[in-house]
Structures are given as structure tokens and as C-alpha cells.
């Protein structure tokens, strides 16, 4: 963790003074496309809907599994909000975690959102780095994780290393928590299957399409954390997106 944070902070000092990125910066496209092909093959084997079956499965079971996985991710979001100097979302996510872990039966249900008006405030260490002034760097596609940037890839390493749940739970409990989080991601993939599969299997160039949509949504999510101009939102800036 110390090594990951040291590398991230070193990059922060170097990149903060550079102009903020616009458009698409993909110097690793050849390698990224190979990783994308691997990810697409994995998705095809594990998740892709078979002919005659719905792409999206959004029912009580998939929502419950997603809820459990998301609930286990809340302590890390609390830490990141504090690192960003944002106590309000940290407090709200803390109460959300406590309510859903108890009243919600370990996160199976979401009374915090439905009864207490405490929706999840999503964040991660990639956003923390953006708040600290680190530029997004080049686009990357990571095995299994999918679209990312150099900054967000470093953020994922730190998020995994500093996960409070992993620090508290040991042995079989830690294994169960990891399995629950992975199951939550799998359930989330099926809940949004129509959107995911339209990008992966209906696009003329699924790599370019997923890259464009990721960069747009991530820059929108970060908002004022870095300066974006209209060029970043222009789909014609990507020669592969038609």
C-alpha cells in the first residue's frame, strides 16, 4: 500500500502542472485492443445472453446480491471521501453502511436508501487522486476490470490495498467478503446486461465505443476535479466512433 501510494503521489506532483487532457489519449491502443479482446472473450463465455434469453436479469435476487457487494465497498468510499476533504458524503456512507449491515441483513436489503433517504455516494481513490491534482494520464484497458486510465489504474491498486473490510476480516470471513463482492459485480453485470451487450456485441468497434463512453462518463463524474472542454465530449474526436 505504501509503495502504491508513493507512486501515486509522485505522479501527482509531476502531472498536476500539465495541461488537463482533452479528447482521447491512447498511446497503448495496440496492447489495449488485445486486452479488450480477452475481456470480451471472457464476457462471452461467462455472461453473454444465449439466444432466446434476455440480456438483462433484474430481479430480487440480482438486486440483493448487488446490494451485498456494494455494501461491502462502502467503508472504502468513506476513507476516500475523508482523503478528499469531504466529510458529508463520508458521514452519509457511514450511516448507510451501519443501517444496511444491521437492519438490511448484511446489505441484502437497502433500507438506508428506501426508508432513510441515504443513497450511496460513489467515489474511489482515482477520484481522490484527481482531487489532489493528478492528471488522468493515458487510456488503459485492464484485464477483467475493463476501461480505465493510468490514474484510475493506480487508484484501483490503492483501493484494494487500503480496503478497510479486508483489514478487519480475516481467514474465511475475508474470503467470504471477497466472494460476495465478486458476486455483486457479476450480478450488476446481468442487471445492466442490455447496455453492456449493446456496446460489446452490437457496436461496429466495441473497443472504441467502450473507450469513448468510459472517458465521457468518468470526466462527467469527476466534474470540477479536472478541467474539461467541449472537445472531450465530441464523439467525432474519436475516429472510430460513428
C-alpha positions as CSV (number, residue, x, y, z in Angstrom):
1,X,0.0,0.0,0.0
2,X,2.8,2.4,0.9
3,X,4.5,1.7,-2.4
4,X,1.3,2.2,-4.4
5,X,0.5,5.5,-2.6
6,X,4.1,6.7,-3.0
7,X,4.0,6.1,-6.8
8,X,0.6,7.8,-7.0
9,X,1.8,10.8,-5.1
10,X,4.9,11.0,-7.1
11,X,2.9,11.0,-10.3
12,X,0.6,13.6,-8.7
13,X,3.4,16.1,-8.3
14,X,4.6,15.5,-11.8
15,X,1.3,15.6,-13.6
16,X,-0.5,18.4,-11.7
17,X,1.3,21.1,-13.6
18,X,0.5,19.6,-17.0
19,X,-2.5,20.8,-19.1
20,X,-5.6,18.8,-18.4
21,X,-6.4,16.2,-21.2
22,X,-9.0,16.6,-23.8
23,X,-10.1,14.2,-26.5
24,X,-8.6,10.7,-26.4
25,X,-5.1,9.9,-25.4
26,X,-4.5,6.2,-26.2
27,X,-0.8,5.6,-26.9
28,X,-1.2,1.9,-25.8
29,X,-4.0,1.2,-28.3
30,X,-2.5,-1.9,-29.7
31,X,-2.0,-3.6,-26.3
32,X,-5.3,-2.2,-25.1
33,X,-7.1,-3.9,-28.0
34,X,-5.6,-7.2,-27.1
35,X,-6.7,-6.8,-23.5
36,X,-10.2,-5.8,-24.8
37,X,-10.4,-8.9,-26.9
38,X,-9.5,-11.0,-23.9
39,X,-12.2,-9.2,-21.8
40,X,-14.8,-9.6,-24.5
41,X,-14.0,-13.3,-24.8
42,X,-14.3,-13.7,-21.0
43,X,-17.7,-11.9,-21.1
44,X,-18.9,-14.0,-24.0
45,X,-18.0,-17.2,-22.1
46,X,-19.4,-16.2,-18.7
47,X,-22.1,-13.6,-19.1
48,X,-23.4,-13.1,-22.7
49,X,-27.0,-14.0,-23.0
50,X,-27.8,-17.1,-25.1
51,X,-30.2,-16.8,-28.0
52,X,-33.7,-16.7,-26.7
53,X,-32.7,-15.5,-23.3
54,X,-33.0,-11.9,-22.0
55,X,-29.8,-9.8,-21.9
56,X,-30.9,-8.1,-18.7
57,X,-31.9,-10.0,-15.5
58,X,-33.1,-7.5,-12.9
59,X,-35.0,-9.3,-10.2
60,X,-35.0,-9.5,-6.4
61,X,-32.1,-12.0,-6.4
62,X,-29.7,-10.0,-8.6
63,X,-30.6,-6.8,-6.7
64,X,-29.9,-8.4,-3.3
65,X,-26.5,-9.8,-4.5
66,X,-25.6,-6.4,-5.9
67,X,-26.6,-4.8,-2.6
68,X,-24.4,-7.0,-0.6
69,X,-21.4,-6.3,-2.8
70,X,-22.0,-2.6,-2.8
71,X,-22.4,-2.5,0.9
72,X,-19.0,-4.1,1.5
73,X,-17.5,-1.4,-0.7
74,X,-18.9,1.5,1.4
75,X,-16.0,1.6,4.1
76,X,-13.5,2.2,1.3
77,X,-15.7,5.0,-0.1
78,X,-15.8,6.6,3.4
79,X,-12.0,6.6,3.6
80,X,-11.7,8.2,0.1
81,X,-14.2,10.9,0.9
82,X,-12.2,11.8,4.0
83,X,-9.0,11.9,1.9
84,X,-10.7,14.2,-0.4
85,X,-11.7,16.5,2.4
86,X,-15.4,15.8,2.0
87,X,-16.8,14.8,5.4
88,X,-20.5,15.0,4.4
89,X,-20.5,12.0,2.0
90,X,-18.2,10.2,4.4
91,X,-20.8,10.5,7.2
92,X,-23.7,9.6,5.0
93,X,-22.0,6.5,3.6
94,X,-21.0,5.5,7.2
95,X,-24.6,5.6,8.3
96,X,-25.7,3.8,5.1
97,X,-23.2,1.0,5.9
98,X,-24.4,0.7,9.5
99,X,-28.1,0.7,8.6
100,X,-27.8,-1.8,5.8
101,X,-25.4,-4.1,7.7
102,X,-27.9,-4.4,10.5
103,X,-31.5,-3.6,9.6
104,X,-30.7,-4.6,6.0
105,X,-29.3,-8.0,7.0
106,X,-25.7,-7.6,5.9
107,X,-26.7,-5.5,3.0
108,X,-29.2,-7.9,1.4
109,X,-31.8,-5.1,1.6
110,X,-31.4,-1.4,1.2
111,X,-33.4,0.3,4.0
112,X,-30.9,3.2,4.1
113,X,-31.9,4.2,0.6
114,X,-35.6,3.3,0.7
115,X,-36.5,4.4,4.2
116,X,-33.8,6.8,5.4
117,X,-33.0,8.7,2.2
118,X,-29.3,7.8,2.3
119,X,-28.3,6.9,-1.3
120,X,-24.8,5.7,-1.9
121,X,-22.2,8.4,-2.7
122,X,-19.8,6.7,-5.1
123,X,-16.1,7.5,-5.1
124,X,-12.7,5.8,-5.3
125,X,-9.0,6.5,-5.0
126,X,-8.9,7.5,-8.7
127,X,-11.2,10.4,-7.8
128,X,-9.0,11.1,-4.7
129,X,-6.0,11.5,-7.0
130,X,-8.0,13.8,-9.3
131,X,-8.9,16.0,-6.3
132,X,-5.2,16.1,-5.3
133,X,-4.4,17.4,-8.8
134,X,-3.1,14.3,-10.7
135,X,-4.0,14.2,-14.4
136,X,-5.8,11.3,-15.8
137,X,-2.9,10.0,-18.0
138,X,-3.3,7.7,-20.9
139,X,-6.3,5.5,-21.5
140,X,-5.8,1.9,-20.5
141,X,-7.9,-1.3,-20.6
142,X,-7.3,-3.6,-17.7
143,X,-7.9,-7.4,-17.7
144,X,-11.3,-8.2,-16.1
145,X,-11.7,-4.6,-14.8
146,X,-12.1,-3.1,-18.3
147,X,-11.8,0.6,-19.3
148,X,-9.5,2.8,-17.2
149,X,-6.8,5.4,-17.3
150,X,-3.4,5.5,-15.8
151,X,-4.7,7.5,-12.8
152,X,-7.6,5.2,-12.3
153,X,-5.4,2.1,-12.6
154,X,-3.2,3.4,-9.8
155,X,-6.3,4.2,-7.8
156,X,-7.6,0.6,-8.1
157,X,-4.3,-0.7,-6.7
158,X,-4.6,1.6,-3.6
159,X,-8.4,0.9,-3.2
160,X,-7.6,-2.9,-3.0
161,X,-4.7,-2.3,-0.6
162,X,-6.5,0.0,1.8
163,X,-9.8,-1.7,1.8
164,X,-11.0,-1.5,5.5
165,X,-13.1,-4.6,5.2
166,X,-10.1,-6.6,4.2
167,X,-8.1,-5.2,7.1
168,X,-10.8,-6.1,9.7
169,X,-11.9,-9.5,8.4
170,X,-9.5,-12.5,8.5
171,X,-9.5,-16.1,7.2
172,X,-12.8,-17.5,6.0
173,X,-14.6,-14.2,6.8
174,X,-12.3,-12.3,4.4
175,X,-12.7,-15.0,1.7
176,X,-16.5,-14.8,2.1
177,X,-16.4,-11.0,1.8
178,X,-14.3,-11.2,-1.4
179,X,-16.6,-13.8,-2.9
180,X,-19.6,-11.6,-2.0
181,X,-18.0,-8.5,-3.7
182,X,-17.2,-10.5,-6.9
183,X,-20.8,-12.0,-6.9
184,X,-22.1,-8.4,-6.6
185,X,-20.1,-7.4,-9.6
186,X,-21.4,-10.4,-11.6
187,X,-25.0,-9.6,-10.6
188,X,-24.5,-6.0,-11.6
189,X,-23.3,-7.1,-15.0
190,X,-26.5,-9.1,-15.5
191,X,-28.7,-6.3,-14.2
192,X,-27.3,-3.9,-16.9
193,X,-26.9,-6.6,-19.5
194,X,-28.7,-4.8,-22.3
195,X,-26.5,-1.8,-22.1
196,X,-23.3,-3.8,-21.7
197,X,-24.0,-6.2,-24.5
198,X,-25.2,-3.4,-26.9
199,X,-21.7,-1.9,-26.6
200,X,-19.8,-5.1,-26.7
201,X,-21.7,-7.0,-29.4
202,X,-23.8,-4.5,-31.4
203,X,-21.1,-1.9,-32.0
204,X,-19.0,-1.8,-35.2
205,X,-15.9,-1.3,-33.0
206,X,-16.7,-2.2,-29.4
207,X,-13.2,-1.2,-28.2
208,X,-13.6,2.4,-29.5
209,X,-17.1,2.6,-28.3
210,X,-16.4,1.5,-24.7
211,X,-13.3,3.7,-24.6
212,X,-15.3,6.8,-25.6
213,X,-18.2,6.1,-23.3
214,X,-15.9,5.4,-20.3
215,X,-13.9,8.7,-20.8
216,X,-17.1,10.7,-21.2
217,X,-18.8,9.3,-18.2
218,X,-15.7,9.4,-16.0
219,X,-14.9,13.0,-16.9
220,X,-18.5,13.9,-16.2
221,X,-18.4,12.1,-12.9
222,X,-15.3,13.9,-11.8
223,X,-16.8,17.3,-12.9
224,X,-14.7,20.1,-11.4
225,X,-11.9,17.8,-10.4
226,X,-10.2,18.5,-13.7
227,X,-10.8,21.0,-16.4
228,X,-12.6,19.5,-19.5
229,X,-13.7,21.4,-22.5
230,X,-16.2,20.6,-25.2
231,X,-13.7,18.6,-27.2
232,X,-13.8,15.9,-24.6
233,X,-17.5,15.5,-25.2
234,X,-17.4,15.4,-29.0
235,X,-17.8,11.9,-30.3
236,X,-16.3,12.9,-33.6
237,X,-13.0,13.4,-31.8
238,X,-12.8,9.6,-31.9
239,X,-12.2,8.5,-35.5
240,X,-13.6,5.0,-34.7
241,X,-16.9,6.2,-33.3
242,X,-19.5,6.7,-35.9
